[in-house]
């Protein structure tokens, strides 16, 4: 998910990229998404997310709550969301689709 900046401000670029990721919300310094998955799918998604997060040198917080899987991506610098977090969110979306199709 790389694109040229075209002179636009960084915030606009990230907002545009995030808008393409259905279901993800931005809450201050983090991105959040909730998935409806069974326990097996949750485990599969967790493993796939760990691989992607490690490759991008980021950390994803994954929780299981009442049959839902919640994923949070915090800003790595603690200040603002960057293209790395948005890239990881896109990779998580891909992993989610794979997990659903494996069933």
Secondary structure, 3 states (H helix, E strand, C coil): CCCCCCCCCHHHHHHHHHHCCCCCEEECCEEEEEEECCHHHHHHHHHHHHHHHHHHCCCEEEEEECCEEEEEEECCCCCCCCHHHHHHHHHHHHHHHHHHHHC
